[in-house]
Amino acid sequence: MSFRTLLAPLRAFARPAAASCTCTPLFASTLPSLRTLPSLRFASTQAEQSLPSQVDLSELAQVETRPPRRKGPPPKPAPNSKWTLPRGLELEGTVIRSGKMAKTCTVSVERKVTDHKTLKVFTRHSKFLVHDPNTELVDGDVVLIRSCRKVSTRKHFEFVSLIKGSDARQSVLTSESTDVAELAQEKAEELAAELEEKPAAKKESVETEAKTA
């Protein structure tokens, strides 16, 4: 249907009254409007039929919808750490406390921090609880630790290797080595004495047998 056919009823409504009509202009203008009401309704229905059918919005929403994004605050860092450490990070530190808790020791890690205003370098120390399964670390040991899965609430580091033993550990090792050497010497002397006693006992037994014979 063209645009002119749609405007035809409106033109008929706006057409002035005939000259032969003796009615007033306002009343005369309403007569064509009464005749054109059915044509207006027909034109509106034809225009609605010519429009494309509406798409079902529910089906469109089901096709184009995506799973909602995860809402909520970002994950919180560890309670006693000033920065978030990646898993598997290895640090070198010194044991400052051991033997207070089961399979746990405290390690101090030294790091350098630069002040951007004064360009000075400062030394900062961070303390971490380290998992020591064999309870073999002593105060003063220089160790290599590695971040791992949380063993407890505050303990997320594990002992990897011993870099340098402390003076206390060395004194313990020297004392243990001297004790071992002394024990070995005593055992050697006891064995030598036993070996000397056995031939003497054999000689005495032979002499007694000869006398009796």
N, CA, C and O of each residue as an XYZ file, in Angstrom:
852
protein
N       0.863     -1.186      0.000
C       0.000      0.000      0.000
C       0.896      1.232      0.000
O       1.855      1.311      0.768
N       0.587      2.173     -0.846
C       1.427      3.363     -0.974
C       1.083      4.375      0.100
O       0.099      4.248      0.829
N       1.933      5.381      0.165
C       1.745      6.431      1.170
C       0.545      7.315      0.831
O      -0.111      7.844      1.728
N       0.259      7.476     -0.463
C      -0.872      8.330     -0.868
C      -2.205      7.715     -0.467
O      -3.122      8.418     -0.042
N      -2.303      6.410     -0.604
C      -3.563      5.760     -0.225
C      -3.814      5.867      1.270
O      -4.961      5.939      1.711
N      -2.721      5.878      2.062
C      -2.903      6.044      3.502
C      -3.354      7.453      3.856
O      -4.089      7.649      4.825
N      -2.909      8.452      3.062
C      -3.277      9.840      3.359
C      -4.612     10.246      2.744
O      -5.093     11.345      3.021
N      -5.218      9.415      1.935
C      -6.488      9.785      1.293
C      -7.588     10.078      2.296
O      -8.271     11.088      2.124
N      -7.818      9.269      3.343
C      -8.876      9.616      4.313
C      -8.623     10.939      5.013
O      -9.555     11.687      5.308
N      -7.334     11.225      5.279
C      -7.045     12.504      5.935
C      -7.346     13.679      5.015
O      -7.814     14.722      5.473
N      -7.082     13.517      3.717
C      -7.400     14.595      2.772
C      -8.901     14.808      2.682
O      -9.366     15.944      2.590
N      -9.654     13.730      2.708
C     -11.116     13.857      2.667
C     -11.639     14.546      3.910
O     -12.607     15.305      3.856
N     -10.976     14.271      5.051
C     -11.405     14.926      6.286
C     -11.110     16.421      6.247
O     -11.877     17.224      6.779
N      -9.994     16.794      5.615
C      -9.626     18.217      5.575
C     -10.240     18.951      4.389
O     -10.040     20.161      4.282
N     -10.990     18.281      3.473
C     -11.552     18.931      2.284
C     -12.662     19.892      2.717
O     -13.482     19.511      3.552
N     -12.727     21.095      2.200
C     -13.800     22.031      2.601
C     -15.163     21.568      2.089
O     -15.252     20.755      1.168
N     -16.202     22.089      2.689
C     -17.577     21.693      2.332
C     -17.949     22.229      0.954
O     -17.360     23.202      0.484
N     -18.920     21.600      0.311
C     -19.354     22.021     -1.031
C     -20.046     23.378     -0.966
O     -20.599     23.754      0.068
N     -20.010     24.106     -2.076
C     -20.592     25.456     -2.114
C     -22.104     25.415     -2.018
O     -22.722     26.335     -1.483
N     -22.719     24.321     -2.550
C     -24.176     24.229     -2.530
C     -24.735     23.917     -1.163
O     -25.942     24.015     -0.945
N     -23.828     23.523     -0.196
C     -24.289     23.153      1.136
C     -24.636     24.405      1.905
O     -23.846     25.348      1.926
N     -25.789     24.444      2.535
C     -26.251     25.606      3.286
C     -25.884     25.535      4.751
O     -26.255     26.406      5.537
N     -25.122     24.445      5.133
C     -24.777     24.289      6.555
C     -23.593     25.165      6.895
O     -22.917     25.690      6.010
N     -23.350     25.317      8.164
C     -22.187     26.088      8.644
C     -20.905     25.337      8.298
O     -20.918     24.114      8.161
N     -19.807     26.059      8.159
C     -18.548     25.372      7.780
C     -18.120     24.306      8.779
O     -17.635     23.254      8.363
N     -18.283     24.537     10.106
C     -17.854     23.560     11.094
C     -18.669     22.280     10.991
O     -18.120     21.178     11.029
N     -20.004     22.436     10.858
C     -20.857     21.262     10.757
C     -20.637     20.534      9.438
O     -20.690     19.306      9.368
N     -20.384     21.332      8.379
C     -20.157     20.714      7.073
C     -18.855     19.919      7.057
O     -18.748     18.905      6.369
N     -17.874     20.384      7.816
C     -16.594     19.670      7.818
C     -16.678     18.334      8.543
O     -15.831     17.468      8.327
N     -17.675     18.148      9.391
C     -17.803     16.892     10.118
C     -18.494     15.813      9.304
O     -18.381     14.630      9.625
N     -19.215     16.205      8.246
C     -19.917     15.201      7.455
C     -18.961     14.259      6.734
O     -19.177     13.048      6.771
N     -17.914     14.757      6.078
C     -16.995     13.792      5.444
C     -16.264     12.912      6.452
O     -15.888     11.780      6.148
N     -16.065     13.453      7.671
C     -15.354     12.648      8.660
C     -16.154     11.422      9.049
O     -15.573     10.365      9.298
N     -17.467     11.534      9.108
C     -18.287     10.384      9.444
C     -18.229      9.332      8.349
O     -18.329      8.135      8.618
N     -18.068      9.786      7.116
C     -17.984      8.840      6.013
C     -16.617      8.145      5.947
O     -16.504      7.009      5.488
N     -15.594      8.847      6.410
C     -14.231      8.302      6.250
C     -13.756      7.480      7.445
O     -12.647      6.947      7.394
N     -14.533      7.351      8.511
C     -14.105      6.548      9.660
C     -13.846      5.091      9.291
O     -12.817      4.548      9.694
N     -14.740      4.429      8.535
C     -14.426      3.034      8.155
C     -13.157      2.914      7.318
O     -12.376      1.976      7.479
N     -12.966      3.888      6.415
C     -11.748      3.817      5.594
C     -10.490      4.007      6.434
O      -9.463      3.393      6.143
N     -10.545      4.844      7.470
C      -9.398      5.020      8.368
C      -9.087      3.730      9.114
O      -7.925      3.346      9.249
N     -10.127      3.069      9.594
C      -9.910      1.801     10.290
C      -9.301      0.755      9.354
O      -8.406      0.004      9.742
N      -9.799      0.719      8.118
C      -9.260     -0.239      7.157
C      -7.790      0.056      6.855
O      -6.967     -0.852      6.741
N      -7.484      1.340      6.729
C      -6.091      1.710      6.434
C      -5.163      1.336      7.593
O      -4.041      0.882      7.369
N      -5.632      1.529      8.835
C      -4.791      1.195      9.988
C      -4.545     -0.307     10.082
O      -3.440     -0.740     10.409
N      -5.588     -1.107      9.790
C      -5.402     -2.564      9.837
C      -4.457     -3.034      8.741
O      -3.645     -3.933      8.962
N      -4.560     -2.425      7.553
C      -3.649     -2.794      6.469
C      -2.203     -2.426      6.800
O      -1.277     -3.164      6.464
N      -2.016     -1.287      7.458
C      -0.654     -0.880      7.824
C      -0.062     -1.824      8.870
O       1.124     -2.150      8.821
N      -0.903     -2.264      9.823
C      -0.415     -3.201     10.833
C      -0.049     -4.550     10.216
O       0.930     -5.182     10.613
N      -0.853     -4.983      9.234
C      -0.551     -6.259      8.586
C       0.708     -6.189      7.728
O       1.420     -7.181      7.569
N       0.978     -4.995      7.173
C       2.171     -4.861      6.331
C       3.463     -4.833      7.147
O       4.534     -5.103      6.604
N       3.385     -4.511      8.441
C       4.588     -4.486      9.280
C       5.090     -5.902      9.523
O       4.285     -6.833      9.564
N       6.403     -6.094      9.687
C       6.925     -7.450      9.970
C       6.495     -7.927     11.342
O       6.282     -7.130     12.255
N       6.371     -9.232     11.476
C       5.946     -9.810     12.755
C       7.027     -9.600     13.808
O       8.220     -9.685     13.515
N       6.604     -9.328     15.016
C       7.545     -9.094     16.110
C       8.231    -10.399     16.522
O       7.621    -11.469     16.546
N       9.510    -10.272     16.843
C      10.303    -11.430     17.255
C      10.067    -11.681     18.737
O       9.968    -10.746     19.531
N       9.980    -12.936     19.092
C       9.789    -13.297     20.494
C      11.054    -12.942     21.278
O      12.120    -13.509     21.038
N      10.929    -12.011     22.205
C      12.095    -11.531     22.953
C      12.638    -12.592     23.890
O      13.838    -12.615     24.164
N      11.776    -13.476     24.389
C      12.258    -14.518     25.305
C      13.213    -15.475     24.593
O      14.245    -15.858     25.145
N      12.851    -15.869     23.331
C      13.743    -16.749     22.579
C      15.060    -16.060     22.262
O      16.122    -16.677     22.346
N      14.996    -14.773     21.895
C      16.220    -14.025     21.603
C      17.101    -13.908     22.832
O      18.326    -13.983     22.731
N      16.487    -13.726     23.988
C      17.267    -13.623     25.222
C      17.931    -14.947     25.561
O      19.054    -14.970     26.065
N      17.234    -16.062     25.286
C      17.836    -17.362     25.563
C      19.030    -17.641     24.661
O      19.980    -18.309     25.071
N      18.985    -17.135     23.439
C      20.083    -17.394     22.506
C      21.289    -16.529     22.828
O      22.416    -17.024     22.820
N      21.082    -15.242     23.114
C      22.182    -14.298     23.252
C      22.659    -14.109     24.685
O      23.642    -13.406     24.916
N      22.003    -14.705     25.625
C      22.433    -14.513     27.006
C      23.726    -15.254     27.274
O      23.961    -16.322     26.708
N      24.569    -14.697     28.133
C      25.832    -15.297     28.543
C      25.800    -15.526     30.049
O      25.042    -14.867     30.760
N      26.604    -16.439     30.532
C      26.630    -16.648     31.991
C      27.088    -15.388     32.706
O      28.018    -14.726     32.246
N      26.466    -15.047     33.805
C      26.840    -13.806     34.502
C      28.259    -13.877     35.033
O      28.757    -14.945     35.389
N      28.893    -12.727     35.079
C      30.248    -12.662     35.604
C      30.245    -12.831     37.123
O      29.259    -12.565     37.810
N      31.385    -13.282     37.601
C      31.504    -13.495     39.040
C      31.519    -12.158     39.763
O      32.353    -11.295     39.491
N      30.588    -12.004     40.683
C      30.489    -10.766     41.446
C      31.028    -10.980     42.851
O      30.905    -12.064     43.423
N      31.613     -9.951     43.385
C      32.145    -10.037     44.741
C      33.492     -9.364     44.845
O      34.084     -8.995     43.831
N      33.981     -9.200     46.048
C      35.281     -8.535     46.239
C      36.419     -9.413     45.755
O      36.268    -10.632     45.680
N      37.556     -8.818     45.426
C      38.720     -9.622     45.007
C      39.248    -10.448     46.162
O      38.963    -10.132     47.317
N      40.014    -11.504     45.883
C      40.550    -12.339     46.974
C      41.469    -11.552     47.883
O      42.258    -10.724     47.427
N      41.359    -11.819     49.175
C      42.156    -11.099     50.158
C      43.553    -11.716     50.265
O      43.702    -12.929     50.121
N      44.581    -10.890     50.517
C      45.930    -11.448     50.699
C      46.058    -12.150     52.034
O      45.137    -12.135     52.850
N      47.213    -12.766     52.247
C      47.478    -13.454     53.507
C      47.418    -12.462     54.658
O      47.740    -11.289     54.467
N      47.009    -12.903     55.862
C      46.803    -11.953     56.962
C      48.061    -11.241     57.411
O      47.991    -10.070     57.783
N      49.222    -11.905     57.392
C      50.442    -11.313     57.924
C      51.477    -11.049     56.840
O      52.675    -11.114     57.113
N      51.055    -10.760     55.643
C      52.002    -10.444     54.578
C      51.643     -9.096     53.976
O      50.468     -8.797     53.768
N      52.652     -8.287     53.698
C      52.439     -6.966     53.134
C      52.249     -7.011     51.628
O      51.762     -6.044     51.042
N      52.615     -8.098     50.998
C      52.413     -8.265     49.569
C      52.056     -9.720     49.307
O      52.341    -10.602     50.118
N      51.434     -9.951     48.173
C      51.011    -11.301     47.824
C      52.158    -12.034     47.144
O      52.711    -11.548     46.157
N      52.516    -13.196     47.666
C      53.643    -13.963     47.148
C      53.140    -15.055     46.215
O      52.207    -15.777     46.565
N      53.732    -15.191     45.048
C      53.338    -16.293     44.168
C      53.815    -17.623     44.710
O      54.816    -17.688     45.423
N      53.099    -18.687     44.371
C      53.467    -20.018     44.841
C      54.736    -20.485     44.126
O      54.881    -20.318     42.915
N      55.649    -21.073     44.900
C      56.908    -21.536     44.336
C      58.035    -20.529     44.423
O      59.133    -20.798     43.935
N      57.796    -19.369     45.035
C      58.851    -18.364     45.166
C      59.842    -18.801     46.237
O      59.439    -19.175     47.338
N      61.131    -18.755     45.924
C      62.177    -19.176     46.851
C      62.878    -17.949     47.420
O      63.231    -17.025     46.687
N      63.074    -17.951     48.735
C      63.719    -16.850     49.439
C      64.801    -17.405     50.345
O      64.736    -18.548     50.798
N      65.795    -16.570     50.599
C      66.894    -16.938     51.488
C      66.775    -16.122     52.766
O      66.649    -14.898     52.723
N      66.816    -16.804     53.898
C      66.654    -16.121     55.174
C      67.412    -16.805     56.286
O      68.087    -17.815     56.085
N      67.280    -16.218     57.481
C      67.980    -16.709     58.669
C      66.959    -17.117     59.715
O      65.982    -16.406     59.952
N      67.185    -18.253     60.334
C      66.290    -18.738     61.388
C      66.534    -17.918     62.648
O      67.660    -17.849     63.141
N      65.483    -17.297     63.167
C      65.608    -16.478     64.371
C      64.893    -17.101     65.567
O      65.109    -16.679     66.703
N      64.048    -18.098     65.324
C      63.357    -18.756     66.436
C      63.015    -20.186     66.026
O      62.424    -20.418     64.972
N      63.390    -21.125     66.863
C      63.110    -22.537     66.579
C      62.879    -23.266     67.893
O      63.344    -22.841     68.950
N      62.146    -24.379     67.804
C      61.872    -25.182     68.985
C      60.736    -24.690     69.841
O      60.427    -25.316     70.855
N      60.091    -23.582     69.474
C      58.971    -23.070     70.269
C      57.660    -23.760     69.902
O      56.803    -23.981     70.757
N      57.518    -24.092     68.635
C      56.312    -24.761     68.152
C      56.713    -26.029     67.413
O      57.820    -26.132     66.885
N      55.813    -26.979     67.384
C      56.107    -28.259     66.740
C      56.193    -28.085     65.227
O      55.275    -27.559     64.596
N      57.308    -28.533     64.659
C      57.537    -28.521     63.212
C      57.401    -27.126     62.614
O      56.971    -26.978     61.470
N      57.762    -26.115     63.376
C      57.633    -24.734     62.914
C      58.808    -23.916     63.413
O      59.248    -24.076     64.552
N      59.313    -23.041     62.562
C      60.358    -22.101     62.952
C      60.085    -20.769     62.259
O      59.357    -20.709     61.268
N      60.675    -19.710     62.791
C      60.508    -18.370     62.245
C      61.771    -17.980     61.496
O      62.877    -18.078     62.026
N      61.593    -17.533     60.250
C      62.717    -17.152     59.392
C      62.571    -15.683     59.029
O      61.492    -15.230     58.645
N      63.673    -14.940     59.156
C      63.707    -13.524     58.802
C      64.366    -13.374     57.434
O      65.478    -13.853     57.213
N      63.664    -12.700     56.517
C      64.156    -12.485     55.152
C      64.502    -11.015     54.993
O      63.687    -10.141     55.288
N      65.696    -10.750     54.533
C      66.170     -9.376     54.345
C      65.928     -8.946     52.906
O      66.173     -9.708     51.971
N      65.443     -7.715     52.734
C      65.215     -7.176     51.401
C      65.581     -5.696     51.385
O      65.585     -5.036     52.424
N      65.885     -5.188     50.205
C      66.293     -3.803     50.018
C      65.134     -3.006     49.426
O      64.475     -3.445     48.484
N      64.900     -1.815     50.003
C      63.829     -0.932     49.549
C      64.442      0.423     49.232
O      65.210      0.960     50.030
N      64.107      0.983     48.065
C      64.637      2.277     47.629
C      63.573      3.346     47.792
O      62.438      3.178     47.345
N      63.945      4.454     48.438
C      63.059      5.604     48.569
C      63.192      6.450     47.306
O      64.282      6.929     46.992
N      62.090      6.638     46.581
C      62.152      7.327     45.294
C      62.382      8.830     45.448
O      62.827      9.481     44.502
N      62.093      9.380     46.596
C      62.311     10.816     46.787
C      63.769     11.118     47.118
O      64.384     11.992     46.508
N      64.309     10.399     48.074
C      65.693     10.646     48.499
C      66.700      9.744     47.803
O      67.907      9.960     47.910
N      66.203      8.714     47.076
C      67.068      7.754     46.375
C      68.013      7.040     47.335
O      69.146      6.713     46.980
N      67.540      6.806     48.543
C      68.315      6.056     49.527
C      67.800      4.622     49.596
O      66.620      4.356     49.365
N      68.693      3.723     49.914
C      68.363      2.302     50.001
C      68.299      1.905     51.467
O      69.246      2.118     52.224
N      67.183      1.333     51.855
C      66.972      0.910     53.236
C      66.823     -0.611     53.271
O      66.417     -1.240     52.294
N      67.162     -1.174     54.416
C      67.051     -2.618     54.633
C      65.796     -2.905     55.441
O      65.581     -2.314     56.500
N      64.985     -3.796     54.949
C      63.763     -4.196     55.632
C      63.809     -5.707     55.871
O      64.367     -6.463     55.076
N      63.210     -6.121     56.981
C      63.174     -7.532     57.355
C      61.720     -7.980     57.446
O      60.883     -7.303     58.043
N      61.439     -9.114     56.855
C      60.106     -9.718     56.909
C      60.215    -11.090     57.567
O      61.120    -11.866     57.261
N      59.287    -11.378     58.470
C      59.296    -12.642     59.209
C      58.228    -13.574     58.644
O      57.100    -13.161     58.373
N      58.606    -14.834     58.475
C      57.690    -15.848     57.960
C      57.785    -17.100     58.821
O      58.860    -17.474     59.292
N      56.643    -17.734     59.014
C      56.615    -19.035     59.677
C      56.864    -20.114     58.629
O      56.204    -20.148     57.591
N      57.820    -20.992     58.910
C      58.262    -22.003     57.947
C      57.971    -23.382     58.517
O      58.184    -23.639     59.702
N      57.487    -24.256     57.663
C      57.192    -25.642     58.050
C      58.483    -26.455     58.028
O      59.105    -26.615     56.979
N      58.881    -26.967     59.195
C      60.089    -27.791     59.347
C      59.649    -29.177     59.805
O      59.514    -29.398     61.008
N      59.420    -30.117     58.889
C      58.826    -31.407     59.282
C      59.697    -32.224     60.218
O      59.175    -32.936     61.076
N      61.027    -32.137     60.072
C      61.926    -32.950     60.900
C      62.445    -32.216     62.133
O      63.181    -32.796     62.931
N      62.073    -30.957     62.295
C      62.517    -30.134     63.433
C      64.044    -30.209     63.575
O      64.577    -30.549     64.632
N      64.715    -29.881     62.485
C      66.168    -29.970     62.455
C      66.857    -28.616     62.407
O      68.084    -28.556     62.473
N      66.114    -27.541     62.295
C      66.729    -26.221     62.183
C      67.043    -25.650     63.554
O      66.338    -25.900     64.531
N      68.135    -24.866     63.601
C      68.605    -24.243     64.837
C      68.699    -22.745     64.596
O      68.851    -22.301     63.458
N      68.610    -21.969     65.667
C      68.728    -20.513     65.542
C      70.063    -20.143     64.904
O      71.120    -20.633     65.300
N      69.984    -19.258     63.899
C      71.190    -18.811     63.210
C      71.467    -19.517     61.906
O      72.389    -19.123     61.192
N      70.708    -20.548     61.560
C      70.916    -21.255     60.290
C      70.455    -20.386     59.124
O      69.407    -19.745     59.193
N      71.238    -20.373     58.065
C      70.852    -19.703     56.823
C      70.220    -20.761     55.923
O      70.873    -21.728     55.531
N      68.948    -20.567     55.604
C      68.181    -21.605     54.914
C      67.537    -21.026     53.659
O      67.449    -19.812     53.478
N      67.093    -21.934     52.808
C      66.334    -21.589     51.609
C      64.907    -22.076     51.811
O      64.676    -23.261     52.053
N      63.950    -21.155     51.708
C      62.542    -21.488     51.919
C      61.774    -21.242     50.625
O      62.225    -20.510     49.743
N      60.609    -21.868     50.535
C      59.798    -21.764     49.324
C      58.339    -21.632     49.717
O      57.856    -22.331     50.607
N      57.640    -20.722     49.042
C      56.213    -20.553     49.298
C      55.448    -21.750     48.746
O      55.760    -22.260     47.671
N      54.447    -22.186     49.494
C      53.704    -23.392     49.139
C      52.253    -23.209     49.566
O      51.837    -22.128     49.982
N      51.506    -24.283     49.453
C      50.124    -24.272     49.915
C      50.086    -24.105     51.433
O      50.963    -24.596     52.144
N      49.076    -23.417     51.909
C      49.002    -23.106     53.333
C      48.957    -24.377     54.168
O      48.106    -25.244     53.968
N      49.893    -24.468     55.106
C      49.890    -25.580     56.054
C      48.964    -25.259     57.216
O      48.279    -26.140     57.736
N      48.946    -23.997     57.620
C      48.039    -23.515     58.660
C      47.642    -22.088     58.289
O      47.888    -21.635     57.171
N      47.029    -21.390     59.234
C      46.529    -20.054     58.927
C      47.647    -19.086     58.580
O      47.501    -18.278     57.663
N      48.761    -19.156     59.298
C      49.860    -18.208     59.100
C      51.100    -18.847     58.483
O      52.083    -18.150     58.232
N      51.078    -20.117     58.241
C      52.276    -20.813     57.758
C      52.061    -21.249     56.315
O      51.303    -22.181     56.050
N      52.731    -20.571     55.382
C      52.630    -20.911     53.971
C      54.007    -20.948     53.310
O      54.136    -20.648     52.123
N      55.042    -21.317     54.083
C      56.391    -21.532     53.562
C      56.894    -22.881     54.063
O      56.505    -23.346     55.134
N      57.764    -23.500     53.269
C      58.342    -24.783     53.642
C      59.862    -24.726     53.521
O      60.411    -23.959     52.730
N      60.527    -25.555     54.325
C      61.988    -25.616     54.323
C      62.462    -26.427     53.121
O      61.967    -27.525     52.869
N      63.439    -25.869     52.372
C      63.955    -26.532     51.173
C      65.325    -27.132     51.434
O      65.514    -28.338     51.274
N      66.290    -26.299     51.838
C      67.655    -26.793     52.041
C      68.383    -25.877     53.012
O      67.980    -24.739     53.251
N      69.463    -26.408     53.560
C      70.312    -25.664     54.491
C      71.497    -25.092     53.719
O      72.269    -25.837     53.115
N      71.636    -23.775     53.740
C      72.733    -23.117     53.022
C      73.984    -23.046     53.884
O      75.078    -23.377     53.427
N      73.823    -22.617     55.126
C      74.966    -22.479     56.033
C      74.486    -22.728     57.449
O      73.486    -22.160     57.891
N      75.213    -23.586     58.158
C      74.853    -23.877     59.539
C      75.325    -22.797     60.489
O      76.284    -22.081     60.200
N      74.661    -22.681     61.606
C      75.033    -21.683     62.609
C      76.209    -22.179     63.443
O      76.614    -23.337     63.343
N      76.761    -21.267     64.284
C      77.867    -21.641     65.169
C      77.426    -22.694     66.178
O      78.187    -23.601     66.514
N      76.195    -22.568     66.657
C      75.685    -23.556     67.612
C      75.614    -24.937     66.970
O      75.961    -25.940     67.595
N      75.159    -24.983     65.709
C      75.094    -26.267     65.010
C      76.496    -26.846     64.823
O      76.691    -28.049     64.993
N      77.477    -26.004     64.474
C      78.841    -26.488     64.282
C      79.440    -26.992     65.588
O      80.149    -27.998     65.603
N      79.152    -26.284     66.697
C      79.660    -26.751     67.986
C      79.033    -28.084     68.365
O      79.695    -28.965     68.913
N      77.744    -28.216     68.064
C      77.075    -29.490     68.343
C      77.676    -30.603     67.501
O      77.891    -31.713     67.987
N      77.948    -30.301     66.228
C      78.538    -31.309     65.351
C      79.937    -31.701     65.809
O      80.290    -32.880     65.782
N      80.745    -30.713     66.232
C      82.100    -31.028     66.700
C      82.051    -31.855     67.978
O      82.815    -32.806     68.140
N      81.139    -31.484     68.893
C      81.027    -32.258     70.130
C      80.567    -33.684     69.839
O      81.053    -34.641     70.442
N      79.615    -33.813     68.898
C      79.162    -35.155     68.530
C      80.287    -35.952     67.875
O      80.438    -37.145     68.137
N      81.073    -35.297     67.026
C      82.181    -36.007     66.366
C      83.229    -36.446     67.375
O      83.762    -37.550     67.261
N      83.545    -35.591     68.384
C      84.511    -35.979     69.416
C      83.972    -37.134     70.248
O      84.715    -38.052     70.597
N      82.685    -37.091     70.565
C      82.083    -38.191     71.322
C      82.153    -39.494     70.529
O      82.445    -40.550     71.090
N      81.889    -39.419     69.248
C      81.950    -40.620     68.408
C      83.372    -41.158     68.342
O      83.588    -42.369     68.395
N      84.345    -40.251     68.227
C      85.750    -40.696     68.171
C      86.167    -41.359     69.484
O      86.852    -42.382     69.480
N      85.746    -40.766     70.614
C      86.080    -41.357     71.909
C      85.440    -42.736     72.068
O      86.081    -43.667     72.555
N      84.190    -42.863     71.661
C      83.524    -44.162     71.757
C      84.211    -45.207     70.875
O      84.371    -46.360     71.276
N      84.614    -44.794     69.677
C      85.298    -45.738     68.782
C      86.634    -46.185     69.375
O      87.007    -47.353     69.266
N      87.355    -45.246     70.006
C      88.644    -45.596     70.619
C      88.449    -46.552     71.794
O      89.206    -47.509     71.953
N      87.434    -46.292     72.612
C      87.158    -47.171     73.746
C      86.796    -48.579     73.272
O      87.244    -49.569     73.851
N      85.982    -48.660     72.215
C      85.616    -49.976     71.693
C      86.833    -50.718     71.144
O      86.958    -51.930     71.315
N      87.725    -49.983     70.484
C      88.937    -50.618     69.946
C      89.813    -51.151     71.077
O      90.356    -52.251     70.971
N      89.957    -50.380     72.159
C      90.752    -50.837     73.300
C      90.123    -52.072     73.944
O      90.833    -53.001     74.327
N      88.808    -52.085     74.063
C      88.137    -53.246     74.650
C      88.342    -54.497     73.793
O      88.581    -55.586     74.315
N      88.243    -54.328     72.466
C      88.464    -55.480     71.587
C      89.904    -55.999     71.686
O      90.134    -57.208     71.688
N      90.865    -55.082     71.766
C      92.273    -55.501     71.888
C      92.506    -56.243     73.198
O      93.227    -57.239     73.230
N      91.893    -55.757     74.284
C      92.045    -56.431     75.578
C      91.422    -57.820     75.534
O      91.981    -58.768     76.085
N      90.268    -57.949     74.883
C      89.634    -59.264     74.772
C      90.497    -60.232     73.958
O      90.622    -61.406     74.306
N      91.088    -59.726     72.874
C      91.949    -60.586     72.064
C      93.195    -61.025     72.835
O      93.669    -62.146     72.645
N      93.733    -60.163     73.700
C      94.893    -60.538     74.518
C      94.518    -61.552     75.591
O      95.323    -62.418     75.935
N      93.316    -61.452     76.115
C      92.888    -62.368     77.171
C      92.598    -63.766     76.632
O      92.799    -64.745     77.351
N      92.142    -63.887     75.414
C      91.790    -65.196     74.863
C      93.002    -66.127     74.722
O      92.895    -67.280     75.141
N      94.162    -65.706     74.156
C      95.325    -66.626     74.109
C      95.826    -67.034     75.486
O      96.239    -68.177     75.679
N      95.797    -66.117     76.445
C      96.236    -66.464     77.802
C      95.329    -67.521     78.411
O      95.799    -68.429     79.095
N      94.049    -67.406     78.168
C      93.109    -68.403     78.694
C      93.326    -69.754     78.033
O      93.216    -70.793     78.683
N      93.639    -69.741     76.725
C      93.909    -71.006     76.030
C      95.164    -71.684     76.582
O      95.177    -72.900     76.776
N      96.236    -70.889     76.841
C      97.478    -71.451     77.392
C      97.232    -72.075     78.757
O      97.736    -73.162     79.039
N      96.475    -71.412     79.593
C      96.177    -71.941     80.930
C      95.386    -73.241     80.827
O      95.632    -74.180     81.584
N      94.441    -73.299     79.899
C      93.647    -74.533     79.750
C      94.519    -75.687     79.258
O      94.336    -76.826     79.688
N      95.470    -75.402     78.355
C      96.371    -76.455     77.858
C      97.286    -76.957     78.971
O      97.503    -78.164     79.077
N      97.826    -76.071     79.800
C      98.709    -76.456     80.908
C      97.965    -77.309     81.927
O      98.520    -78.291     82.421
N      96.765    -76.971     82.243
C      95.979    -77.755     83.207
C      95.673    -79.139     82.664
O      95.697    -80.111     83.418
N      95.385    -79.251     81.375
C      95.126    -80.564     80.774
C      96.393    -81.438     80.791
O      96.317    -82.644     81.025
N      97.568    -80.811     80.539
C      98.829    -81.582     80.554
C      99.149    -82.092     81.953
O      99.616    -83.221     82.099
N      98.913    -81.297     82.966
C      99.180    -81.715     84.338
C      98.269    -82.862     84.735
O      98.717    -83.807     85.385
N      97.053    -82.802     84.374
C      96.111    -83.876     84.730
C      96.445    -85.166     84.005
O      96.239    -86.255     84.541
N      96.965    -85.048     82.773
C      97.340    -86.241     82.028
C      98.572    -86.886     82.649
O      99.046    -87.911     82.160
